Amino acid sequence: MISLKEVKRRILTIEGTQKITVARQMISSALLHKSQDKLAHIKTYKKAVDELYAKVTPEENCHCYYKNIGKGKTGIILIASNSGMCGSYNLNIVKEAALLKERYPNEELVFYPIGKKIREVLLNAGKPIGSIENIDMDELIEKPEFNKSAVVVRFFTELFLSCQLKQIIVVHTHFKSVGSQEVVHTTLLPYQVDSTPPKTNFIIEPCAEKIRKKLLERSLKAAFHTIIIDSLTAEYAARTIAMQLASENANEMISELQIIYNKIRQQTITSELLDIVGNSFA
């Protein structure tokens, strides 16, 4: 039979683990709220840029977009996290990565992982991995900044326009709500602005085409940064839920062990009392 000391040791171990899960839950929850605010801000910014672009663009050219002649490989950007303890967040991306060849059977794929977890999986699987000079792709998801996203977008745009890549698809986790996230495929390039507000007459100086080009570049950068923030928000949400469930499971295990501890203690006391009573009549 298990001893009181062993049961007590198990309870203390689980309580120690529970302190970690509760702390991680509180941290992830705070980060989630901050990330949701950032996501709302970048979406508002992108919407404003898209509307401005549509206003200064002639009707017949309103859907101008980056395009090439359809030659080159297909670039796949996979976004996961740099750490674990976030439920099935990383696993869902890994599963989706395993199905990419079936989804794009006629394409030659080259992978650009963002996040240590998915990078390790791709390296172990021997997949062709591309790299970006002077940019730490894993840090991009850890500490997202618009300037870093802009550098990445510039790199992929050059590959795209030079026909080294004919399309670039981002596979990431979309944040729907705290309890719901889903893996989605978003086409980064070719890129098209989807905004057609009412036209307004503008006097554009010095060059309308340069202004449109700058706005189109900003829209593309904002689109990629939105994906980064969206993925990070989904990660925080997944970790918050995972740590909450872990804390609840720890509570249940502690309660069960406490019942076992009390039963063993009661049996021990009863046995000692019986020994005392038996010795008194001996």
C-alpha positions as CSV (number, residue, x, y, z in Angstrom):
1,M,0.0,0.0,0.0
2,I,1.2,3.5,-0.8
3,S,2.6,5.4,2.2
4,L,1.4,8.8,3.6
5,K,4.8,10.2,2.8
6,E,4.5,9.3,-0.9
7,V,1.0,10.7,-1.2
8,K,2.1,13.9,0.4
9,R,5.1,14.2,-1.9
10,R,2.8,13.8,-4.9
11,I,0.5,16.5,-3.7
12,L,3.4,18.9,-3.1
13,T,4.7,18.2,-6.6
14,I,1.4,18.8,-8.3
15,E,0.9,22.0,-6.2
16,G,4.3,23.2,-7.5
17,T,3.3,22.5,-11.1
18,Q,-0.1,24.2,-10.5
19,K,1.7,27.4,-9.4
20,I,3.5,27.4,-12.8
21,T,0.4,26.8,-14.8
22,V,-1.6,29.5,-13.0
23,A,1.3,32.0,-13.5
24,R,1.6,31.2,-17.2
25,Q,-2.2,31.5,-17.5
26,M,-2.2,35.0,-16.0
27,I,0.7,36.1,-18.1
28,S,-0.8,34.7,-21.3
29,S,-4.1,36.3,-20.5
30,A,-2.5,39.8,-20.1
31,L,-0.5,39.3,-23.3
32,L,-3.6,38.2,-25.1
33,H,-5.4,41.5,-24.3
34,K,-2.5,43.5,-25.4
35,S,-2.2,41.5,-28.6
36,Q,-5.9,41.9,-29.4
37,D,-5.5,45.7,-29.1
38,K,-2.5,45.6,-31.5
39,L,-4.5,43.4,-33.9
40,A,-7.4,45.9,-33.9
41,H,-5.0,48.8,-34.5
42,I,-3.2,47.2,-37.4
43,K,-6.5,46.2,-39.0
44,T,-7.7,49.8,-38.7
45,Y,-4.5,51.1,-40.2
46,K,-4.7,48.7,-43.2
47,K,-8.3,49.5,-43.9
48,A,-7.4,53.2,-44.0
49,V,-4.5,52.7,-46.3
50,D,-6.6,50.5,-48.6
51,E,-9.4,53.1,-48.7
52,L,-7.0,55.9,-49.5
53,Y,-5.4,53.8,-52.2
54,A,-8.8,53.2,-53.8
55,K,-9.7,56.9,-53.7
56,V,-6.5,58.0,-55.6
57,T,-6.7,55.2,-58.1
58,P,-8.7,55.4,-61.4
59,E,-11.7,53.0,-61.5
60,E,-10.1,50.9,-64.3
61,N,-6.9,50.4,-62.3
62,C,-8.5,50.1,-58.8
63,H,-7.5,46.5,-58.4
64,C,-3.9,46.9,-59.3
65,Y,-1.7,44.3,-57.7
66,Y,1.8,42.8,-57.6
67,K,2.1,40.1,-60.2
68,N,4.7,38.2,-62.2
69,I,4.5,36.0,-65.3
70,G,3.7,32.8,-63.3
71,K,7.2,31.3,-63.2
72,G,9.2,30.0,-60.2
73,K,8.6,28.0,-57.1
74,T,5.8,28.4,-54.5
75,G,7.0,29.9,-51.3
76,I,5.2,28.6,-48.1
77,I,5.6,30.7,-45.0
78,L,4.7,28.6,-41.9
79,I,4.1,30.4,-38.6
80,A,4.2,28.6,-35.3
81,S,5.6,29.5,-31.9
82,N,9.1,29.5,-30.3
83,S,7.9,27.6,-27.2
84,G,5.4,25.0,-26.1
85,M,2.7,24.8,-23.4
86,C,0.1,26.2,-25.8
87,G,-2.1,23.2,-26.4
88,S,-2.5,22.0,-30.0
89,Y,-1.4,25.4,-31.5
90,N,1.9,24.1,-32.9
91,L,0.6,20.6,-33.6
92,N,-2.1,22.0,-35.9
93,I,0.5,23.8,-38.0
94,V,2.7,20.7,-38.1
95,K,-0.2,18.6,-39.4
96,E,-1.0,21.2,-42.0
97,A,2.6,21.3,-43.1
98,A,2.4,17.5,-43.7
99,L,-0.5,18.0,-46.1
100,L,0.9,20.8,-48.2
101,K,2.3,18.5,-50.9
102,E,-1.2,17.0,-51.3
103,R,-2.8,20.5,-51.4
104,Y,-0.3,21.8,-54.0
105,P,0.6,18.6,-55.9
106,N,2.0,20.3,-59.0
107,E,4.1,23.0,-57.3
108,E,7.7,22.9,-56.2
109,L,7.6,24.1,-52.7
110,V,10.2,26.0,-50.6
111,F,9.5,26.6,-46.9
112,Y,10.1,29.7,-44.8
113,P,9.4,28.8,-41.2
114,I,8.7,31.4,-38.5
115,G,9.0,29.9,-35.1
116,K,11.4,27.4,-33.6
117,K,8.8,24.6,-33.3
118,I,8.0,24.4,-37.0
119,R,11.6,25.0,-38.0
120,E,12.7,22.0,-36.0
121,V,10.0,19.8,-37.6
122,L,10.9,20.9,-41.2
123,L,14.7,20.4,-40.6
124,N,14.1,16.9,-39.2
125,A,11.9,16.1,-42.2
126,G,14.6,17.3,-44.6
127,K,12.3,19.9,-46.3
128,P,13.9,22.7,-48.4
129,I,14.1,25.7,-46.2
130,G,14.7,29.2,-47.4
131,S,16.3,31.9,-45.3
132,I,16.3,35.7,-45.1
133,E,19.7,37.4,-44.6
134,N,20.0,39.7,-41.6
135,I,16.6,38.8,-40.3
136,D,15.8,36.4,-37.4
137,M,12.5,34.9,-38.5
138,D,12.0,33.3,-35.1
139,E,12.3,36.7,-33.4
140,L,9.7,38.1,-35.7
141,I,6.9,36.1,-34.0
142,E,8.5,36.6,-30.5
143,K,8.8,40.4,-30.7
144,P,6.7,41.6,-33.7
145,E,7.5,45.0,-35.1
146,F,6.2,46.7,-38.2
147,N,9.7,47.6,-39.4
148,K,10.8,43.9,-39.3
149,S,7.7,42.8,-41.1
150,A,8.4,45.5,-43.8
151,V,11.9,44.1,-44.3
152,V,10.5,40.6,-44.7
153,V,7.9,41.8,-47.2
154,R,10.5,43.6,-49.2
155,F,12.6,40.4,-49.4
156,F,9.6,38.3,-50.6
157,T,8.5,41.0,-53.1
158,E,11.9,41.0,-54.7
159,L,11.8,37.2,-55.1
160,F,8.3,37.4,-56.5
161,L,8.9,40.2,-59.0
162,S,12.2,38.5,-60.2
163,C,10.1,35.3,-60.8
164,Q,12.1,33.2,-58.3
165,L,8.8,32.6,-56.5
166,K,5.5,32.7,-58.5
167,Q,3.3,32.8,-55.4
168,I,3.8,33.2,-51.6
169,I,1.3,31.6,-49.3
170,V,1.2,32.1,-45.5
171,V,0.0,29.1,-43.4
172,H,-0.9,30.4,-39.9
173,T,-3.4,30.2,-37.1
174,H,-6.3,32.7,-37.3
175,F,-7.7,34.1,-34.1
176,K,-11.5,33.8,-34.1
177,S,-12.1,34.0,-30.3
178,V,-10.4,33.0,-27.1
179,G,-11.7,29.5,-27.4
180,S,-11.5,29.1,-31.2
181,Q,-8.6,29.3,-33.5
182,E,-8.2,27.8,-37.0
183,V,-5.4,27.2,-39.4
184,V,-5.8,29.2,-42.6
185,H,-3.9,29.7,-45.9
186,T,-3.5,33.3,-46.9
187,T,-2.0,34.3,-50.3
188,L,0.5,37.1,-49.7
189,L,1.6,37.5,-53.3
190,P,0.1,38.1,-55.8
191,Y,-1.4,40.9,-53.8
192,Q,-4.6,42.8,-54.5
193,V,-6.2,45.6,-52.7
194,D,-9.8,44.8,-51.8
195,S,-11.3,48.2,-51.2
196,T,-13.6,50.2,-53.5
197,P,-15.0,53.3,-51.6
198,P,-16.7,56.1,-53.4
199,K,-14.4,58.1,-55.7
200,T,-13.2,61.5,-54.6
201,N,-11.6,64.1,-56.9
202,F,-8.0,64.8,-55.7
203,I,-5.2,67.0,-57.0
204,I,-2.2,64.7,-56.6
205,E,1.3,66.1,-56.6
206,P,4.0,65.5,-57.6
207,C,3.2,62.1,-59.2
208,A,0.0,60.1,-58.7
209,E,1.7,56.8,-59.8
210,K,4.4,57.1,-57.1
211,I,1.8,57.8,-54.4
212,R,-0.3,54.8,-55.5
213,K,2.9,52.6,-55.5
214,K,3.8,53.7,-51.9
215,L,0.2,53.1,-50.7
216,L,0.2,49.6,-52.3
217,E,3.5,48.8,-50.6
218,R,2.2,50.0,-47.3
219,S,-1.0,47.9,-47.7
220,L,1.1,44.8,-48.4
221,K,3.3,45.4,-45.4
222,A,0.2,46.0,-43.2
223,A,-1.3,42.8,-44.5
224,F,1.7,40.7,-43.6
225,H,2.0,42.4,-40.2
226,T,-1.7,41.7,-39.6
227,I,-1.0,38.0,-40.2
228,I,1.9,38.1,-37.7
229,I,-0.1,39.8,-35.0
230,D,-3.1,37.5,-35.7
231,S,-0.9,34.4,-35.3
232,L,0.6,35.7,-32.0
233,T,-2.9,36.5,-30.7
234,A,-4.0,33.0,-31.5
235,E,-0.9,31.6,-29.7
236,Y,-1.7,33.6,-26.5
237,A,-5.3,32.5,-26.6
238,A,-4.3,28.8,-27.1
239,R,-1.8,29.0,-24.2
240,T,-4.3,30.8,-21.9
241,I,-6.9,28.0,-22.4
242,A,-4.2,25.2,-22.2
243,M,-2.9,26.6,-18.9
244,Q,-6.4,27.0,-17.5
245,L,-7.2,23.4,-18.3
246,A,-3.9,22.3,-16.8
247,S,-4.7,24.2,-13.6
248,E,-8.2,22.6,-13.4
249,N,-6.7,19.2,-13.9
250,A,-4.2,19.8,-11.2
251,N,-7.0,20.8,-8.8
252,E,-8.8,17.6,-9.5
253,M,-5.7,15.5,-9.0
254,I,-4.9,17.3,-5.7
255,S,-8.5,16.6,-4.5
256,E,-8.3,12.9,-5.4
257,L,-4.9,12.6,-3.7
258,Q,-6.2,14.4,-0.6
259,I,-9.0,11.9,-0.3
260,I,-6.5,9.1,-0.6
261,Y,-4.3,10.7,2.0
262,N,-7.1,11.1,4.4
263,K,-8.2,7.5,4.0
264,I,-4.7,6.2,4.5
265,R,-4.3,8.4,7.6
266,Q,-7.6,7.2,9.0
267,Q,-6.6,3.6,8.4
268,T,-3.2,4.2,10.1
269,I,-4.9,5.8,13.1
270,T,-7.5,3.0,13.4
271,S,-4.7,0.4,13.2
272,E,-2.7,2.1,15.9
273,L,-5.8,2.4,18.1
274,L,-6.5,-1.3,17.6
275,D,-2.9,-2.2,18.6
276,I,-3.2,-0.1,21.8
277,V,-6.6,-1.7,22.7
278,G,-5.2,-5.1,22.0
279,N,-2.1,-4.6,24.1
280,S,-4.2,-3.3,27.0
281,F,-6.1,-6.6,27.2
282,A,-3.0,-8.7,26.7
